[in-house]
Amino acid sequence: MTQMKYDPYYRMAIQGPENQGAILRLMSNMVSRTEPTAFFGAFAYATKRGVELLCETLEAVSPNWNSASKIWIVSIDFGHTEPEAITELQGLPNSQVRIPYASEVLRQRLRPKHTFHGKTLVCHQGDTLDDGKGGILIGSANMTMSGLCFGHEHVSAFTWIKRRRVPNSTWTTLDASVQRLSELFDASENPTRAFLRDYAARRPKRIRDRSEDSSDEVTRISSPNSELSLRENAHLATATHLWIDVNYVVQNRGRGRPGNQIDLQHGTRVFFGMSSVQVPRNTFLGEITVVYRGQRTPCHMRFGNNQMDKLNLPVPEDGGPPEYEGKTLLFKRVSSDKFQLSVRSRAAASRWKSKSRNQGTLFEMRSGREYGVFS
């Protein structure tokens, strides 16, 4: 994520295989800073999973989410938008959805005369942009999991905390652009159930069978039987670093000898490249390579009888640190199945926690033990 020196409110994120999840993180940052009471989204295409991920993320970082007004413009051009995505948006509290040129596109067999290809999210406090904090995010990402997490995309975000600090020329352009979107919303059609049924029937089979969110990366973390929420899975799958507080460690090597098997929140396996789908207790999940001080150790992970993801680590005093108990561990992704391990005291690990807190990716287990991710 890049900050332009000439403007303290401008951010840009370039997303790709080496920086997955960058757009979701930038969006979270913008919304958490502005605490909006109104959202306005305009997207060319949307999938049900994309809507769920976007809304879970916004709800997690916005204290006003349920009471906030929400208006959306989503196109059905070429049939890429899933009807279920529109229904999902309609079902949100205080939410309205409009489809540009809807009847015309349907008559034209989903081949629009005027394509709608916008990808914009506006959020602000109060009834208008002038009322308080706000932000606008514009780029190439659709309301899909691929767009928000995995695809080659880029977005720019402009956030204002005080209106008077925004140059008048910038504000005039911003205000006019949002007004144009509002006019398009007013001129667009409200999709009824009958309309959505008709639209669903006309979508080409090749589009239905191969959506933007049908990739292996999306499938791995979006199982309906997942252990964690879609938002948590997305952050785990795209982060480069995972840290976890370790309290008690079972003496699996015998009494008086420090153990090397730690319990992680169930579902944390996603960070290590494993599927989010639920499995029976005591199921072997896979093997990864952990690198500690230059030494590589094959380490196994399984879903334990206590419903935790259990990871075996390098043995203390035999390739591993003196102990894991009472420490905070950091795993850095080196490749898809190789992770570098660092072990620190709670105090020394505070910087890791701050990074997660700033990105909205600090989590807590039922026991109160903390873990988090960052990139």
C-alpha positions in Angstrom: 0.0 0.0 0.0 1.5 3.3 -1.1 0.9 6.8 0.4 1.5 9.8 -1.8 3.7 12.3 0.0 1.8 15.4 -1.3 -1.5 14.3 0.2 -1.8 12.6 3.6 -5.2 11.3 2.8 -4.4 9.4 -0.4 -3.6 5.7 -0.5 -3.1 3.3 -3.5 -3.1 -0.5 -3.4 -1.7 -2.7 -6.1 -2.9 -6.3 -5.7 -1.5 -9.5 -7.2 -0.1 -12.9 -6.3 2.7 -11.2 -4.2 0.3 -8.9 -2.4 -3.0 -10.7 -2.0 -5.8 -9.1 0.0 -4.4 -5.6 -0.5 -7.7 -4.2 -1.6 -9.7 -5.7 1.3 -7.1 -4.2 3.7 -7.2 -0.8 2.1 -11.0 -0.8 2.2 -11.0 -1.8 5.9 -8.6 1.0 6.7 -10.7 3.6 4.9 -13.9 2.6 6.6 -12.4 2.2 10.1 -10.9 5.7 9.9 -14.2 7.4 8.9 -16.8 5.5 11.0 -19.5 6.2 8.3 -23.3 6.3 8.7 -23.8 6.0 4.9 -22.4 3.7 2.2 -22.7 4.0 -1.6 -21.3 1.2 -3.7 -21.2 1.0 -7.5 -19.9 -2.2 -9.1 -20.0 -3.7 -12.5 -20.2 -7.3 -11.3 -21.0 -9.0 -8.0 -21.1 -12.6 -6.7 -22.8 -13.9 -3.6 -19.5 -14.7 -1.9 -18.1 -11.3 -2.9 -21.1 -9.6 -1.3 -20.8 -11.7 1.9 -17.0 -10.9 2.2 -17.5 -7.2 1.6 -20.3 -6.9 4.1 -18.6 -9.0 6.8 -15.6 -6.8 6.4 -17.5 -3.5 6.6 -19.5 -4.7 9.5 -16.4 -5.7 11.4 -14.7 -2.3 11.1 -17.8 0.0 11.2 -19.7 0.5 14.5 -22.6 2.0 12.6 -23.0 -0.7 10.0 -26.5 -2.0 10.9 -28.1 1.5 11.2 -26.1 3.0 8.2 -27.9 3.7 4.9 -26.7 1.5 2.1 -27.3 2.1 -1.6 -25.9 0.0 -4.4 -25.6 0.1 -8.2 -24.8 -3.3 -9.7 -25.0 -4.1 -13.4 -26.2 -7.4 -15.0 -24.2 -6.8 -18.2 -23.3 -10.1 -19.9 -24.8 -12.0 -17.0 -21.7 -11.9 -14.8 -23.5 -10.8 -11.7 -25.1 -13.6 -9.7 -28.8 -13.0 -8.9 -28.1 -14.3 -5.4 -25.7 -11.4 -4.9 -28.4 -8.9 -5.6 -30.8 -10.6 -3.3 -28.1 -10.6 -0.6 -27.6 -6.9 -1.0 -31.4 -6.3 -0.8 -31.6 -8.2 2.4 -29.1 -6.0 4.3 -30.6 -3.5 6.8 -31.4 -0.1 5.3 -30.3 -1.2 1.9 -31.5 -0.4 -1.6 -30.2 -1.8 -4.9 -30.6 -0.5 -8.5 -29.6 -2.0 -11.8 -28.6 0.5 -14.6 -30.5 -0.1 -17.9 -32.0 -3.3 -16.4 -34.9 -3.9 -18.7 -33.0 -2.8 -21.8 -30.1 -5.2 -21.0 -32.6 -8.0 -20.4 -34.2 -7.4 -23.8 -30.8 -7.3 -25.5 -30.0 -10.8 -24.1 -27.7 -9.3 -21.5 -25.6 -7.6 -24.1 -25.8 -3.9 -23.1 -25.9 -1.0 -25.4 -24.2 1.1 -22.7 -22.0 -1.0 -20.4 -21.7 -0.1 -16.8 -18.2 -0.8 -15.6 -17.8 1.2 -12.4 -16.0 0.0 -9.2 -16.5 2.5 -6.5 -17.2 2.6 -2.8 -18.2 5.9 -1.0 -18.7 6.1 2.7 -19.3 9.2 4.9 -20.9 10.5 8.1 -24.2 12.3 8.0 -26.6 12.9 5.1 -24.1 14.5 2.7 -20.3 14.4 2.0 -20.0 17.8 3.9 -21.3 16.5 7.2 -18.2 14.8 8.6 -15.5 12.2 7.9 -15.6 10.2 4.7 -13.8 8.3 2.0 -14.0 7.2 -1.6 -12.3 4.1 -3.1 -12.1 3.8 -6.9 -10.3 1.1 -8.9 -10.6 -2.1 -10.9 -12.0 -4.5 -8.4 -15.5 -6.0 -8.7 -17.6 -7.0 -5.7 -16.2 -10.5 -5.9 -13.8 -12.5 -3.8 -11.4 -12.6 -6.7 -11.5 -8.8 -7.0 -11.2 -8.1 -3.3 -8.5 -10.7 -2.5 -6.7 -12.6 -5.3 -6.9 -10.9 -8.7 -4.5 -8.5 -10.3 -6.3 -5.3 -9.4 -5.5 -1.8 -8.2 -7.5 0.8 -6.2 -7.0 4.3 -4.9 -8.6 5.6 -1.7 -9.1 9.2 -0.7 -10.1 9.8 3.0 -11.0 13.0 4.7 -11.2 13.6 8.4 -12.0 17.3 8.2 -13.6 18.9 5.2 -11.7 22.2 5.5 -8.4 20.4 4.9 -9.5 19.2 1.5 -8.5 21.5 -1.4 -11.6 23.2 -2.9 -10.7 21.9 -6.4 -10.5 18.4 -5.2 -13.7 18.7 -3.3 -15.6 20.1 -6.3 -14.5 17.2 -8.4 -15.3 14.6 -5.7 -18.8 16.1 -5.0 -19.7 16.3 -8.7 -18.6 12.7 -9.2 -20.7 11.4 -6.3 -23.7 13.5 -7.5 -23.4 11.9 -10.9 -23.5 8.4 -9.3 -26.6 9.5 -7.3 -28.3 10.6 -10.5 -27.6 7.2 -12.1 -29.0 5.5 -9.0 -32.2 7.5 -9.3 -32.5 6.7 -13.0 -31.9 2.9 -12.5 -34.4 0.2 -11.9 -35.3 -1.5 -8.6 -35.0 -5.3 -9.3 -38.1 -7.2 -8.3 -38.2 -10.9 -7.5 -39.9 -11.5 -10.9 -37.1 -9.6 -12.6 -34.4 -11.6 -10.9 -36.1 -14.8 -11.8 -36.2 -13.7 -15.4 -32.6 -12.6 -15.3 -31.5 -15.9 -13.7 -33.2 -17.9 -16.5 -31.4 -15.9 -19.2 -27.9 -16.1 -17.8 -25.7 -18.2 -20.2 -24.7 -21.6 -18.8 -21.0 -21.0 -19.4 -21.3 -17.9 -17.1 -23.2 -19.8 -14.5 -20.7 -22.6 -14.4 -17.6 -20.5 -14.5 -18.0 -17.3 -12.4 -15.2 -15.0 -11.4 -15.2 -16.7 -8.0 -14.7 -20.3 -9.3 -11.0 -20.4 -8.9 -9.2 -22.9 -6.6 -8.1 -20.0 -4.3 -11.6 -18.9 -3.7 -13.0 -22.4 -3.3 -10.4 -23.3 -0.7 -11.6 -20.6 1.7 -15.3 -20.2 0.9 -16.8 -23.6 1.9 -20.2 -23.2 3.5 -18.9 -25.6 6.2 -15.9 -23.5 7.1 -14.6 -23.3 10.6 -14.3 -19.5 10.5 -16.1 -16.5 8.9 -15.5 -15.7 5.2 -13.7 -12.5 6.4 -11.3 -14.3 8.7 -10.6 -16.9 6.0 -9.9 -14.2 3.5 -7.4 -12.4 5.8 -5.7 -15.7 6.8 -5.3 -16.8 3.2 -3.9 -13.6 1.9 -1.7 -12.4 4.8 2.1 -12.8 4.8 2.4 -13.1 8.6 0.5 -14.9 11.3 1.2 -14.4 15.1 -0.3 -16.2 18.0 0.0 -16.0 21.8 0.9 -19.3 23.3 0.0 -19.9 26.9 0.1 -23.5 28.2 1.8 -26.2 26.1 1.1 -29.8 26.7 4.2 -31.8 27.8 3.9 -34.2 24.9 7.6 -35.1 25.1 7.3 -36.2 28.7 7.0 -34.7 32.2 9.5 -31.9 32.8 10.4 -31.5 29.1 9.0 -28.5 27.1 6.5 -29.5 24.6 6.5 -28.8 20.9 2.8 -29.1 20.0 0.7 -25.9 20.0 -3.0 -25.3 19.7 -4.3 -22.7 17.2 -7.8 -21.4 16.6 -9.7 -24.0 14.5 -9.6 -22.8 10.9 -6.1 -21.1 11.3 -5.0 -23.9 8.9 -6.1 -21.6 6.0 -3.0 -19.5 6.6 -0.8 -22.6 6.0 -2.5 -23.3 2.6 -5.1 -25.9 3.8 -8.8 -26.0 3.1 -11.3 -24.2 5.3 -13.8 -27.0 5.2 -14.9 -28.7 8.4 -13.4 -32.1 9.2 -13.9 -34.8 11.8 -11.9 -34.6 15.0 -8.4 -36.1 15.0 -8.0 -35.6 11.2 -4.6 -35.1 9.6 -4.5 -31.8 7.8 -1.1 -31.7 6.1 2.6 -31.0 6.4 4.5 -27.8 6.2 8.2 -26.8 6.5 9.0 -24.5 9.4 12.4 -22.7 9.2 13.8 -21.6 12.6 17.2 -20.0 12.6 18.1 -21.5 9.3 17.1 -25.0 10.1 14.2 -26.6 8.2 11.9 -29.0 10.0 8.9 -30.9 8.5 5.9 -30.1 10.8 2.5 -31.9 10.8 -0.9 -30.2 11.4 -4.1 -32.0 12.4 -7.5 -31.1 13.7 -7.5 -32.3 17.3 -10.0 -33.9 19.6 -10.3 -30.6 21.5 -11.4 -29.0 18.2 -8.3 -26.9 17.7 -5.8 -26.9 14.9 -2.7 -28.6 16.3 0.7 -27.9 14.9 3.9 -29.7 15.8 6.9 -27.4 15.8 10.7 -27.8 15.9 11.6 -29.7 19.1 12.9 -27.4 21.9 16.7 -27.5 22.3 16.9 -29.8 19.3 16.4 -27.4 16.4 13.8 -25.3 18.2 13.8 -22.5 20.8 14.2 -23.4 24.5 10.4 -23.3 24.9 7.1 -22.1 23.4 5.1 -21.6 26.5 4.3 -18.0 27.5 5.7 -16.7 24.1 4.3 -15.1 21.0 5.1 -16.9 17.8 5.3 -15.3 14.3 5.0 -17.3 11.1 6.2 -15.6 7.9 5.1 -17.1 4.6 8.2 -17.9 2.5 6.3 -20.0 -0.1 3.1 -22.0 -0.2 4.3 -24.6 2.2 7.3 -23.1 3.9 7.2 -20.7 6.9 9.8 -18.9 8.9 9.3 -19.0 12.6 10.2 -16.2 15.1 9.7 -16.5 18.9 9.4 -13.4 21.1 8.2 -12.4 24.6 4.8 -10.7 24.8 6.4 -7.3 25.2 8.7 -7.8 22.2 5.8 -8.9 20.0 3.7 -5.8 20.6 4.8 -4.4 17.2 3.2 -7.4 15.5 -0.1 -6.9 17.3 -0.1 -3.2 16.4 0.2 -4.0 12.7 -2.8 -6.4 13.0 -4.8 -3.9 15.0 -4.2 -1.2 12.4 -5.3 -3.5 9.6 -8.4 -4.7 11.5 -7.1 -8.3 11.6 -6.5 -8.9 15.4 -8.6 -11.8 16.6 -9.4 -13.5 19.9 -10.3 -17.0 20.8 -13.0 -18.0 23.2 -10.4 -18.3 25.9 -9.3 -14.7 25.3 -6.0 -15.8 23.7 -5.1 -13.4 20.9 -3.8 -14.1 17.4 -3.7 -12.1 14.2 -2.4 -11.6 10.7 -0.8 -8.7 8.7 1.0 -8.1 5.5 
